[in-house]
Each structure stands twice: as C-alpha cells, then as structure tokens.
Amino acid sequence: MKLRQVATLALMACASLSSGAAADGASAWQFSGFATLGAVYTNSDKLQFARVGIDEPGGYKVDPGPDSVLGVQAGLRLGERNTAVVQLMTRETQRGDYDPRATLAFLSHALTPELTVRAGRLRSPFFMLSDTADINYNQPWVRPPTEVYGLNPFSDLDGIDLLHRSRIGDTFVEIHPYFGRGSVPVIGGGRARLEDLAGVRVTVEAGRLSLSAGHAKANLSVRRSSAGYLAFIESVGLPASLQEQLSGDGADASFSSLGLQWDDGRWLISAEVARNTASAFTNSATGAYISVGRRMGNLTPYLSLARQWQDEPLVDPAEAGAFAAVLAPFNRSRNQAQRSITTGVRWDVLHNAALKAEFTHVRTDRDAHGTFIARDDPFAPGLDRQSINLMSISVDVVF
C-alpha cells in the first residue's frame, strides 16, 4: 500500500474518531517526534558501509545516509478503548531518495484491559529493539549492531496483531502474535516482499531484567532489476533454473531471535542472537552481539562485540555445477559474515538530546563483503577478509 493511501486512510480514521469524540469530550491528541543527524566514516577505498534495507551506499567515505532520520507521530485516543496512530518518517532509502513514508498508520481497540488488537501499518517485531530501532535516542549506540539488525530488512508490516499483557506477581508478560505482509526496495532496483507473514513475540520483564523471544515464517519474493544484475545474468548466460534462485517468487523464509537486557540504572547490558533462513533469493545466516555500558552522570561509555555467520550461501555451489565459479562473486556480495568490536560514548547533553561517538573495527569473513558494498564493481574479486575501521557520530533528539 502506498504512502498516500495509508496516510489518507489513517487520517480519515483519526477524523472519524475525532468527530465522535467531540460529542462527548473524550478525545485526546498526542504529538511527538524524533530526529538524528549522523555521519559515518569508512576508511576503506574499496568498500563502503551500508545498512541493509535502510540506505543507498554513498559514494564518499563520510556518509550521513545510514543514520540520519526525522520522524513525527500523531495519536488520537477516544475514551478508554480506541486509538489511532500515524507516524511519518523520512530517511535515505535504498533508492537514494528521502521521500517520506508512513511507518505507522493503525487503529487499535482494547478488547479487554489486557488484550488489544491493532490493524494497519505496524512495526515488524522481529528483534528485541524493533519498536525503537529508528528512535536512536532510546539506544546507547549510534546504531544497533548491524551483524544482528542487518539480518532482516523488513522494518514494518501491513496487517493485524494482538497484544496481550499480563502480570504474574512482579513479572510482566507480553504475548504478541502478528499477521500481514511487508516490502522493501532492493539496492540498485527491484523489490523484496514478505507475504503470508505470521509470527509471535514473547517478552518477559522481571525487575531489572527483560527477556524477549520470537519466531516468524513467510513467503519471500525478491525481484532484482538493477542494471548491474541484469548485465551479470546476461554476461554469464545463467540458465533459468539458477536464475530462479537469485530472483523470483515463492521462497520459504523464517526468522527467529532471542534477546535479554539488564538495566539497574548504572549498568546496561544487552545481548541478542538471531537467525534468518531462506530457500532462495538470499543466504541463511546467524548473528549475535553483547554490549555493556556504564552510566556515569551524563556520560555512558560502552563496549560491544558482534558476529555474523553464514549458514548457507544464496546458491549452493554443488547445485550450481559448472556455474559455481561465476556465481561465487554473487554469493560473496550477499554474504554479510563479519566480526566487530565497537567502543563509544554517549553524552546526554539535555534531557531530550544526546551526542554519541563510536569507533568500530570490522573484520569481514572469507568469501564475504560483510555489511559493505563495493564502491565500483560489486562482483570484484579480492574484497573479502578485509579489516575496516568505522568512525560514527550522531546527535539524537526526541520532542
């Protein structure tokens, strides 16, 4: 569904709720927003940093695209049961534009005090921090670890979900099943889609400790149309049976994640592991990270270790046969396997503004480009097993 359609339907719903609420004076509007101005420097002459599903890789070593974002949100509450929410956000897309889009546009209804149903455009709750992944102010880092959060680029879905919240003693439990579909552009041209998406996430909060686990399945389609891809297919004379593994419809995909967070006001510890699988169009991989931060007044220094492994390549060389060698560069360019160590500091300048700076050292795996895109030829040899340094800064605000 296009931005204009989603926003129009949501605004019509808000207007309807507002008209009904005006009669009994029970309406309440809420407005909020968030913004990040960021930049990342990549010291490699051959590779440039990219966040899968978010930005188009820039042509310069200093790139504001991966982290800079602006979002505004409006919510209308009608009585105790109904709410309408619209969130518009602009950031660089994989098409290289900054067109605003509706990242949230839903109606919610409280069936009971513990159970809420929502319908429309929703956040995809694939990760522990999915709900706030774009609101950088809420995170200690400049960005969530890409070894994990780059595994699944589908940040929102069009569909329906249920939120069931209950309390057992001092422990809060939330069960969150969801159903729908989602889509994202492909770098260079094309689109990836999830259809018949069904999943569930369970979150448990017990004092200072929070645990999160989720699993989802869907049908995956990836239609590639970039000039580079089409030229590659034509130049190697790839048979249709192998082309269907690179671009097409009907692949089985799944995603699972497990996370924990400990926050006692001084120490902040986060850890997460996630795995995606796909029968075609993308590789299967596992990612994990652990991060430790220590609050000292307005300063929070932190240290993070992260790793991603490739479980299965996009195309199995055994199935490729005589074309294994010519498909190796394509497999390599889609393999994000790498390890990294990040050290940084967050400075809370104001009650609603933070300045962050971090240094990341990355080592990409054999036959992998990691979270980087080749600056010239995406299928060039010799771009794996690279040591790359990143310097990142950001100013994050909420309002």
C-alpha positions as a Markdown table, in Angstrom:
| # | Residue | x | y | z |
|---|---|---|---|---|
| 1 | Met | 0.0 | 0.0 | 0.0 |
| 2 | Lys | 1.4 | 3.4 | -1.0 |
| 3 | Leu | 2.2 | 6.2 | 1.5 |
| 4 | Arg | -0.6 | 8.4 | 0.2 |
| 5 | Gln | -3.2 | 5.5 | 0.6 |
| 6 | Val | -2.0 | 4.5 | 4.1 |
| 7 | Ala | -1.8 | 8.1 | 5.4 |
| 8 | Thr | -5.2 | 9.0 | 3.9 |
| 9 | Leu | -6.9 | 6.0 | 5.5 |
| 10 | Ala | -5.3 | 6.7 | 8.8 |
| 11 | Leu | -6.2 | 10.4 | 8.7 |
| 12 | Met | -9.8 | 9.6 | 7.8 |
| 13 | Ala | -9.9 | 7.2 | 10.7 |
| 14 | Cys | -8.5 | 9.9 | 13.0 |
| 15 | Ala | -11.0 | 12.4 | 11.7 |
| 16 | Ser | -13.8 | 9.9 | 12.3 |
| 17 | Leu | -12.7 | 9.3 | 15.8 |
| 18 | Ser | -12.2 | 13.0 | 16.5 |
| 19 | Ser | -15.8 | 13.7 | 15.3 |
| 20 | Gly | -17.2 | 11.0 | 17.5 |
| 21 | Ala | -15.1 | 12.1 | 20.5 |
| 22 | Ala | -16.0 | 15.8 | 20.1 |
| 23 | Ala | -19.6 | 14.9 | 21.1 |
| 24 | Asp | -18.6 | 13.6 | 24.5 |
| 25 | Gly | -15.3 | 15.5 | 25.0 |
| 26 | Ala | -13.3 | 12.3 | 25.5 |
| 27 | Ser | -10.7 | 12.8 | 22.7 |
| 28 | Ala | -7.0 | 13.4 | 23.4 |
| 29 | Trp | -4.4 | 14.2 | 20.7 |
| 30 | Gln | -0.8 | 13.4 | 21.3 |
| 31 | Phe | 2.1 | 14.6 | 19.1 |
| 32 | Ser | 5.8 | 13.6 | 19.3 |
| 33 | Gly | 8.8 | 13.3 | 17.2 |
| 34 | Phe | 12.4 | 12.1 | 16.9 |
| 35 | Ala | 15.4 | 13.0 | 14.8 |
| 36 | Thr | 19.1 | 12.0 | 14.3 |
| 37 | Leu | 21.8 | 13.8 | 12.4 |
| 38 | Gly | 24.6 | 11.3 | 11.9 |
| 39 | Ala | 27.6 | 10.5 | 9.8 |
| 40 | Val | 29.8 | 7.5 | 9.4 |
| 41 | Tyr | 33.4 | 7.5 | 8.0 |
| 42 | Thr | 34.7 | 4.3 | 6.3 |
| 43 | Asn | 38.4 | 4.1 | 5.9 |
| 44 | Ser | 38.3 | 1.6 | 3.0 |
| 45 | Asp | 38.9 | 2.7 | -0.6 |
| 46 | Lys | 37.2 | -0.4 | -2.0 |
| 47 | Leu | 34.2 | -0.9 | 0.2 |
| 48 | Gln | 31.5 | 1.5 | 1.7 |
| 49 | Phe | 29.3 | 0.9 | 4.7 |
| 50 | Ala | 25.6 | 0.2 | 4.2 |
| 51 | Arg | 22.7 | -0.7 | 6.4 |
| 52 | Val | 20.7 | -3.4 | 4.6 |
| 53 | Gly | 17.1 | -2.3 | 4.0 |
| 54 | Ile | 17.7 | 1.3 | 5.0 |
| 55 | Asp | 20.1 | 3.4 | 2.8 |
| 56 | Glu | 21.8 | 3.5 | -0.5 |
| 57 | Pro | 25.5 | 3.3 | -0.1 |
| 58 | Gly | 27.1 | 6.7 | -0.6 |
| 59 | Gly | 30.0 | 7.4 | -3.0 |
| 60 | Tyr | 32.0 | 9.2 | -0.3 |
| 61 | Lys | 33.9 | 8.0 | 2.8 |
| 62 | Val | 31.8 | 10.2 | 5.0 |
| 63 | Asp | 28.1 | 9.2 | 4.6 |
| 64 | Pro | 25.1 | 10.7 | 6.5 |
| 65 | Gly | 22.7 | 8.2 | 5.0 |
| 66 | Pro | 22.9 | 5.2 | 7.3 |
| 67 | Asp | 21.8 | 7.0 | 10.5 |
| 68 | Ser | 20.2 | 10.4 | 9.8 |
| 69 | Val | 16.4 | 10.3 | 10.2 |
| 70 | Leu | 13.4 | 12.5 | 11.0 |
| 71 | Gly | 10.1 | 11.2 | 12.3 |
| 72 | Val | 6.8 | 12.8 | 13.6 |
| 73 | Gln | 3.9 | 11.0 | 15.1 |
| 74 | Ala | 0.3 | 11.9 | 15.9 |
| 75 | Gly | -2.0 | 9.8 | 18.1 |
| 76 | Leu | -5.7 | 10.3 | 18.9 |
| 77 | Arg | -7.3 | 8.5 | 21.9 |
| 78 | Leu | -11.0 | 8.0 | 22.1 |
| 79 | Gly | -12.2 | 7.1 | 25.5 |
| 80 | Glu | -10.5 | 4.1 | 27.1 |
| 81 | Arg | -10.7 | 1.6 | 24.2 |
| 82 | Asn | -9.8 | 3.2 | 20.8 |
| 83 | Thr | -6.6 | 4.8 | 19.5 |
| 84 | Ala | -5.5 | 6.0 | 16.0 |
| 85 | Val | -1.7 | 6.5 | 15.3 |
| 86 | Val | 0.1 | 7.9 | 12.3 |
| 87 | Gln | 3.9 | 8.2 | 12.1 |
| 88 | Leu | 5.6 | 9.7 | 9.1 |
| 89 | Met | 9.4 | 9.3 | 8.7 |
| 90 | Thr | 12.0 | 10.4 | 6.2 |
| 91 | Arg | 15.4 | 8.9 | 5.8 |
| 92 | Glu | 17.6 | 7.9 | 2.9 |
| 93 | Thr | 16.1 | 4.8 | 1.2 |
| 94 | Gln | 17.8 | 2.1 | -0.9 |
| 95 | Arg | 16.6 | 4.0 | -4.0 |
| 96 | Gly | 18.7 | 7.0 | -2.8 |
| 97 | Asp | 15.7 | 9.3 | -2.2 |
| 98 | Tyr | 14.2 | 10.9 | 1.0 |
| 99 | Asp | 10.5 | 10.5 | 0.2 |
| 100 | Pro | 8.5 | 10.5 | 3.5 |
| 101 | Arg | 6.6 | 7.3 | 4.2 |
| 102 | Ala | 4.1 | 6.1 | 6.7 |
| 103 | Thr | 6.0 | 3.8 | 9.1 |
| 104 | Leu | 3.0 | 3.5 | 11.4 |
| 105 | Ala | -0.7 | 4.0 | 10.5 |
| 106 | Phe | -3.0 | 1.9 | 12.6 |
| 107 | Leu | -6.2 | 1.7 | 14.6 |
| 108 | Ser | -6.2 | -0.1 | 17.9 |
| 109 | His | -9.0 | -1.3 | 20.1 |
| 110 | Ala | -8.7 | -2.6 | 23.7 |
| 111 | Leu | -10.9 | -5.8 | 23.8 |
| 112 | Thr | -10.1 | -6.1 | 27.5 |
| 113 | Pro | -7.7 | -4.3 | 29.8 |
| 114 | Glu | -5.1 | -7.0 | 29.0 |
| 115 | Leu | -5.8 | -7.6 | 25.3 |
| 116 | Thr | -5.5 | -5.1 | 22.4 |
| 117 | Val | -6.0 | -5.6 | 18.7 |
| 118 | Arg | -4.3 | -3.3 | 16.1 |
| 119 | Ala | -4.8 | -3.1 | 12.3 |
| 120 | Gly | -3.0 | -1.2 | 9.7 |
| 121 | Arg | 0.8 | -0.5 | 9.2 |
| 122 | Leu | 2.7 | -1.7 | 12.2 |
| 123 | Arg | 6.3 | -2.2 | 13.3 |
| 124 | Ser | 7.6 | -5.7 | 12.5 |
| 125 | Pro | 8.6 | -7.1 | 15.9 |
| 126 | Phe | 11.4 | -9.3 | 14.6 |
| 127 | Phe | 14.0 | -8.0 | 17.1 |
| 128 | Met | 14.2 | -7.2 | 20.8 |
| 129 | Leu | 14.5 | -3.5 | 20.0 |
| 130 | Ser | 12.3 | -3.3 | 16.9 |
| 131 | Asp | 9.8 | -0.9 | 18.4 |
| 132 | Thr | 12.5 | 1.8 | 18.9 |
| 133 | Ala | 15.1 | 0.8 | 16.3 |
| 134 | Asp | 14.6 | 4.1 | 14.4 |
| 135 | Ile | 14.5 | 6.2 | 17.6 |
| 136 | Asn | 18.2 | 6.4 | 18.1 |
| 137 | Tyr | 17.9 | 8.5 | 21.3 |
| 138 | Asn | 16.5 | 5.4 | 23.0 |
| 139 | Gln | 19.6 | 3.3 | 22.3 |
| 140 | Pro | 23.1 | 3.7 | 23.8 |
| 141 | Trp | 24.8 | 3.2 | 20.4 |
| 142 | Val | 24.9 | 5.3 | 17.3 |
| 143 | Arg | 23.0 | 2.3 | 15.6 |
| 144 | Pro | 22.0 | -1.2 | 16.7 |
| 145 | Pro | 24.7 | -3.8 | 15.9 |
| 146 | Thr | 24.4 | -4.5 | 12.1 |
| 147 | Glu | 25.5 | -8.1 | 12.5 |
| 148 | Val | 22.1 | -8.8 | 14.0 |
| 149 | Tyr | 19.8 | -6.0 | 12.9 |
| 150 | Gly | 21.0 | -6.3 | 9.3 |
| 151 | Leu | 19.7 | -9.9 | 9.1 |
| 152 | Asn | 16.1 | -8.8 | 8.4 |
| 153 | Pro | 15.4 | -5.5 | 6.5 |
| 154 | Phe | 11.6 | -5.6 | 6.8 |
| 155 | Ser | 11.0 | -2.9 | 9.4 |
| 156 | Asp | 7.2 | -2.7 | 9.1 |
| 157 | Leu | 4.2 | -4.7 | 8.0 |
| 158 | Asp | 0.7 | -4.1 | 6.8 |
| 159 | Gly | -1.6 | -6.4 | 8.7 |
| 160 | Ile | -3.0 | -7.1 | 12.2 |
| 161 | Asp | -1.6 | -8.0 | 15.6 |
| 162 | Leu | -2.7 | -8.7 | 19.1 |
| 163 | Leu | -1.0 | -7.5 | 22.3 |
| 164 | His | -1.8 | -9.5 | 25.5 |
| 165 | Arg | -0.2 | -8.1 | 28.6 |
| 166 | Ser | -0.5 | -9.8 | 32.0 |
| 167 | Arg | 1.2 | -9.6 | 35.4 |
| 168 | Ile | 2.3 | -12.6 | 37.4 |
| 169 | Gly | 3.5 | -11.3 | 40.8 |
| 170 | Asp | 6.2 | -8.7 | 40.0 |
| 171 | Thr | 6.7 | -10.1 | 36.5 |
| 172 | Phe | 5.1 | -8.7 | 33.3 |
| 173 | Val | 4.5 | -10.9 | 30.3 |
| 174 | Glu | 3.5 | -9.7 | 26.8 |
| 175 | Ile | 2.4 | -12.1 | 24.1 |
| 176 | His | 2.4 | -10.5 | 20.6 |
| 177 | Pro | 1.1 | -12.6 | 17.6 |
| 178 | Tyr | 1.1 | -10.8 | 14.3 |
| 179 | Phe | 0.0 | -11.5 | 10.7 |
| 180 | Gly | 0.5 | -9.5 | 7.4 |
| 181 | Arg | 2.9 | -8.6 | 4.7 |
| 182 | Gly | 5.8 | -6.2 | 4.1 |
| 183 | Ser | 8.1 | -4.9 | 1.3 |
| 184 | Val | 11.4 | -3.1 | 0.9 |
| 185 | Pro | 13.3 | -1.8 | -2.1 |
| 186 | Val | 16.4 | -3.6 | -3.3 |
| 187 | Ile | 19.6 | -1.7 | -3.8 |
| 188 | Gly | 20.0 | -0.6 | -7.4 |
| 189 | Gly | 16.5 | -1.6 | -8.4 |
| 190 | Gly | 13.8 | -4.1 | -7.6 |
| 191 | Arg | 11.7 | -5.0 | -4.6 |
| 192 | Ala | 11.6 | -7.7 | -1.9 |
| 193 | Arg | 8.3 | -8.8 | -0.3 |
| 194 | Leu | 7.1 | -10.9 | 2.5 |
| 195 | Glu | 3.6 | -12.5 | 2.0 |
| 196 | Asp | 1.6 | -14.6 | 4.4 |
| 197 | Leu | 3.7 | -13.4 | 7.3 |
| 198 | Ala | 2.8 | -15.0 | 10.6 |
| 199 | Gly | 4.8 | -14.7 | 13.8 |
| 200 | Val | 4.8 | -14.3 | 17.6 |
| 201 | Arg | 7.0 | -12.5 | 20.1 |
| 202 | Val | 7.0 | -13.0 | 23.8 |
| 203 | Thr | 8.5 | -10.5 | 26.2 |
| 204 | Val | 9.1 | -11.0 | 30.0 |
| 205 | Glu | 10.0 | -8.2 | 32.3 |
| 206 | Ala | 11.1 | -9.1 | 35.8 |
| 207 | Gly | 12.5 | -6.1 | 37.7 |
| 208 | Arg | 15.8 | -5.0 | 36.0 |
| 209 | Leu | 15.8 | -7.9 | 33.6 |
| 210 | Ser | 13.9 | -8.2 | 30.3 |
| 211 | Leu | 13.8 | -11.3 | 28.1 |
| 212 | Ser | 12.5 | -11.4 | 24.5 |
| 213 | Ala | 12.0 | -14.3 | 22.1 |
| 214 | Gly | 10.3 | -14.5 | 18.7 |
| 215 | His | 9.7 | -16.6 | 15.6 |
| 216 | Ala | 8.1 | -15.8 | 12.2 |
| 217 | Lys | 7.5 | -17.5 | 8.9 |
| 218 | Ala | 6.6 | -16.0 | 5.5 |
| 219 | Asn | 6.8 | -16.4 | 1.7 |
| 220 | Leu | 9.6 | -14.4 | 0.3 |
| 221 | Ser | 9.9 | -12.8 | -3.1 |
| 222 | Val | 12.8 | -10.8 | -4.4 |
| 223 | Arg | 12.6 | -9.2 | -7.9 |
| 224 | Arg | 16.0 | -7.7 | -8.9 |
| 225 | Ser | 16.1 | -5.2 | -11.7 |
| 226 | Ser | 19.3 | -3.3 | -11.4 |
| 227 | Ala | 21.4 | -2.7 | -14.5 |
| 228 | Gly | 24.4 | -4.5 | -12.8 |
| 229 | Tyr | 22.3 | -7.6 | -12.0 |
| 230 | Leu | 20.8 | -7.8 | -15.5 |
| 231 | Ala | 24.2 | -7.3 | -17.1 |
| 232 | Phe | 25.7 | -10.0 | -14.9 |
| 233 | Ile | 22.9 | -12.5 | -15.8 |
| 234 | Glu | 23.4 | -11.8 | -19.5 |
| 235 | Ser | 27.1 | -12.0 | -19.4 |
| 236 | Val | 27.4 | -15.4 | -17.8 |
| 237 | Gly | 24.4 | -17.0 | -19.7 |
| 238 | Leu | 22.9 | -18.3 | -16.5 |
| 239 | Pro | 20.2 | -21.0 | -17.0 |
| 240 | Ala | 16.6 | -20.3 | -15.9 |
| 241 | Ser | 16.9 | -22.9 | -13.1 |
| 242 | Leu | 19.7 | -20.9 | -11.4 |
| 243 | Gln | 18.1 | -17.5 | -12.2 |
| 244 | Glu | 15.1 | -18.6 | -10.2 |
| 245 | Gln | 17.3 | -18.9 | -7.1 |
| 246 | Leu | 18.5 | -15.3 | -7.5 |
| 247 | Ser | 15.3 | -13.5 | -8.4 |
| 248 | Gly | 11.6 | -14.6 | -8.3 |
| 249 | Asp | 8.7 | -15.6 | -6.0 |
| 250 | Gly | 7.7 | -18.3 | -3.6 |
| 251 | Ala | 10.7 | -18.9 | -1.3 |
| 252 | Asp | 10.1 | -20.2 | 2.2 |
| 253 | Ala | 11.6 | -17.9 | 4.8 |
| 254 | Ser | 11.8 | -17.8 | 8.6 |
| 255 | Phe | 13.3 | -15.6 | 11.3 |
| 256 | Ser | 14.0 | -16.3 | 15.0 |
| 257 | Ser | 15.6 | -14.2 | 17.7 |
| 258 | Leu | 16.3 | -14.3 | 21.4 |
| 259 | Gly | 17.4 | -11.3 | 23.5 |
| 260 | Leu | 18.0 | -10.0 | 27.0 |
| 261 | Gln | 18.6 | -6.7 | 28.6 |
| 262 | Trp | 19.7 | -5.8 | 32.1 |
| 263 | Asp | 19.4 | -2.2 | 33.4 |
| 264 | Asp | 19.9 | -1.3 | 37.0 |
| 265 | Gly | 20.3 | 2.5 | 36.4 |
| 266 | Arg | 24.1 | 2.2 | 36.3 |
| 267 | Trp | 25.0 | -0.9 | 34.3 |
| 268 | Leu | 23.3 | -1.5 | 30.9 |
| 269 | Ile | 23.8 | -5.0 | 29.4 |
| 270 | Ser | 22.2 | -6.1 | 26.2 |
| 271 | Ala | 22.7 | -9.4 | 24.2 |
| 272 | Glu | 20.8 | -10.8 | 21.3 |
| 273 | Val | 21.1 | -13.7 | 18.8 |
| 274 | Ala | 19.0 | -14.0 | 15.7 |
| 275 | Arg | 18.8 | -16.3 | 12.6 |
| 276 | Asn | 17.2 | -16.0 | 9.2 |
| 277 | Thr | 16.6 | -18.8 | 6.8 |
| 278 | Ala | 15.5 | -18.7 | 3.1 |
| 279 | Ser | 15.2 | -21.4 | 0.5 |
| 280 | Ala | 16.1 | -18.9 | -2.3 |
| 281 | Phe | 17.0 | -15.2 | -3.1 |
| 282 | Thr | 19.1 | -14.6 | 0.0 |
| 283 | Asn | 21.6 | -16.5 | 2.1 |
| 284 | Ser | 20.8 | -18.0 | 5.6 |
| 285 | Ala | 22.7 | -16.6 | 8.4 |
| 286 | Thr | 23.0 | -16.2 | 12.2 |
| 287 | Gly | 24.1 | -13.1 | 14.1 |
| 288 | Ala | 24.8 | -12.3 | 17.8 |
| 289 | Tyr | 26.1 | -9.4 | 19.9 |
| 290 | Ile | 26.7 | -8.5 | 23.5 |
| 291 | Ser | 27.1 | -4.9 | 24.7 |
| 292 | Val | 28.0 | -3.5 | 28.1 |
| 293 | Gly | 27.5 | 0.2 | 29.1 |
| 294 | Arg | 28.2 | 2.1 | 32.4 |
| 295 | Arg | 26.3 | 5.3 | 33.2 |
| 296 | Met | 28.5 | 7.9 | 34.9 |
| 297 | Gly | 26.4 | 11.0 | 35.3 |
| 298 | Asn | 25.6 | 12.3 | 31.8 |
| 299 | Leu | 28.2 | 10.0 | 30.2 |
| 300 | Thr | 27.7 | 6.4 | 29.2 |
| 301 | Pro | 30.8 | 4.7 | 27.7 |
| 302 | Tyr | 30.1 | 1.3 | 26.2 |
| 303 | Leu | 31.7 | -1.7 | 24.5 |
| 304 | Ser | 30.1 | -4.1 | 22.1 |
| 305 | Leu | 31.2 | -7.4 | 20.5 |
| 306 | Ala | 29.3 | -8.7 | 17.5 |
| 307 | Arg | 29.5 | -11.6 | 15.0 |
| 308 | Gln | 27.6 | -12.8 | 12.0 |
| 309 | Trp | 28.0 | -16.3 | 10.4 |
| 310 | Gln | 26.7 | -17.5 | 7.1 |
| 311 | Asp | 24.8 | -20.8 | 7.5 |
| 312 | Glu | 24.0 | -21.4 | 3.8 |
| 313 | Pro | 25.1 | -19.4 | 0.7 |
| 314 | Leu | 22.5 | -17.9 | -1.6 |
| 315 | Val | 23.3 | -20.5 | -4.2 |
| 316 | Asp | 24.8 | -23.9 | -3.2 |
| 317 | Pro | 28.0 | -24.4 | -5.3 |
| 318 | Ala | 27.0 | -28.1 | -5.5 |
| 319 | Glu | 23.7 | -27.2 | -7.2 |
| 320 | Ala | 25.4 | -24.6 | -9.4 |
| 321 | Gly | 27.6 | -27.2 | -11.1 |
| 322 | Ala | 29.6 | -25.6 | -13.9 |
| 323 | Phe | 28.3 | -22.2 | -13.0 |
| 324 | Ala | 29.7 | -22.3 | -9.4 |
| 325 | Ala | 32.7 | -20.2 | -10.2 |
| 326 | Val | 30.7 | -17.5 | -12.0 |
| 327 | Leu | 28.2 | -17.4 | -9.2 |
| 328 | Ala | 30.8 | -17.2 | -6.4 |
| 329 | Pro | 31.1 | -13.3 | -6.7 |
| 330 | Phe | 27.3 | -13.0 | -6.4 |
| 331 | Asn | 27.3 | -15.2 | -3.3 |
| 332 | Arg | 30.2 | -13.2 | -1.9 |
| 333 | Ser | 28.4 | -9.9 | -2.4 |
| 334 | Arg | 25.4 | -11.1 | -0.5 |
| 335 | Asn | 27.3 | -12.6 | 2.4 |
| 336 | Gln | 27.4 | -10.3 | 5.4 |
| 337 | Ala | 29.5 | -12.5 | 7.6 |
| 338 | Gln | 31.9 | -10.5 | 9.8 |
| 339 | Arg | 33.0 | -9.8 | 13.4 |
| 340 | Ser | 33.4 | -6.4 | 15.0 |
| 341 | Ile | 34.3 | -4.6 | 18.2 |
| 342 | Thr | 32.9 | -1.2 | 19.0 |
| 343 | Thr | 33.7 | 1.2 | 21.7 |
| 344 | Gly | 31.9 | 4.5 | 22.2 |
| 345 | Val | 30.4 | 7.0 | 24.5 |
| 346 | Arg | 27.0 | 8.7 | 24.8 |
| 347 | Trp | 26.7 | 12.2 | 26.3 |
| 348 | Asp | 23.3 | 13.3 | 27.4 |
| 349 | Val | 23.6 | 17.0 | 26.7 |
| 350 | Leu | 20.0 | 17.8 | 27.5 |
| 351 | His | 17.0 | 15.8 | 28.9 |
| 352 | Asn | 15.9 | 15.1 | 25.4 |
| 353 | Ala | 19.2 | 15.2 | 23.4 |
| 354 | Ala | 22.3 | 13.0 | 23.2 |
| 355 | Leu | 25.6 | 13.2 | 21.4 |
| 356 | Lys | 27.3 | 9.9 | 20.6 |
| 357 | Ala | 30.6 | 9.0 | 19.1 |
| 358 | Glu | 31.9 | 5.4 | 18.4 |
| 359 | Phe | 34.8 | 3.6 | 16.8 |
| 360 | Thr | 34.2 | 0.2 | 15.2 |
| 361 | His | 36.8 | -2.3 | 13.9 |
| 362 | Val | 35.4 | -4.8 | 11.5 |
| 363 | Arg | 37.0 | -8.0 | 10.0 |
| 364 | Thr | 34.9 | -9.5 | 7.2 |
| 365 | Asp | 34.9 | -13.3 | 6.7 |
| 366 | Arg | 36.3 | -15.3 | 3.9 |
| 367 | Asp | 34.0 | -15.1 | 0.8 |
| 368 | Ala | 32.1 | -12.2 | 2.4 |
| 369 | His | 31.7 | -8.5 | 1.9 |
| 370 | Gly | 30.1 | -8.1 | 5.4 |
| 371 | Thr | 27.9 | -5.0 | 5.8 |
| 372 | Phe | 29.7 | -3.2 | 3.0 |
| 373 | Ile | 29.1 | -2.7 | -0.7 |
| 374 | Ala | 31.9 | -2.5 | -3.3 |
| 375 | Arg | 32.5 | 1.1 | -4.5 |
| 376 | Asp | 32.8 | 0.2 | -8.1 |
| 377 | Asp | 32.2 | -3.4 | -9.4 |
| 378 | Pro | 30.0 | -5.2 | -6.8 |
| 379 | Phe | 31.4 | -8.5 | -8.0 |
| 380 | Ala | 35.1 | -7.6 | -8.0 |
| 381 | Pro | 37.4 | -10.3 | -6.5 |
| 382 | Gly | 39.6 | -9.8 | -3.5 |
| 383 | Leu | 37.2 | -7.8 | -1.4 |
| 384 | Asp | 36.7 | -10.4 | 1.3 |
| 385 | Arg | 38.7 | -10.8 | 4.5 |
| 386 | Gln | 39.1 | -7.1 | 4.9 |
| 387 | Ser | 40.0 | -5.1 | 8.0 |
| 388 | Ile | 37.9 | -1.9 | 8.0 |
| 389 | Asn | 37.5 | 0.9 | 10.6 |
| 390 | Leu | 34.4 | 3.0 | 11.0 |
| 391 | Met | 34.0 | 6.3 | 12.9 |
| 392 | Ser | 30.5 | 7.3 | 13.7 |
| 393 | Ile | 28.9 | 10.3 | 15.3 |
| 394 | Ser | 25.3 | 11.3 | 15.9 |
| 395 | Val | 23.1 | 13.9 | 17.5 |
| 396 | Asp | 19.8 | 12.3 | 18.7 |
| 397 | Val | 16.8 | 14.2 | 19.9 |
| 398 | Val | 13.2 | 13.5 | 20.9 |
| 399 | Phe | 10.4 | 16.0 | 21.1 |
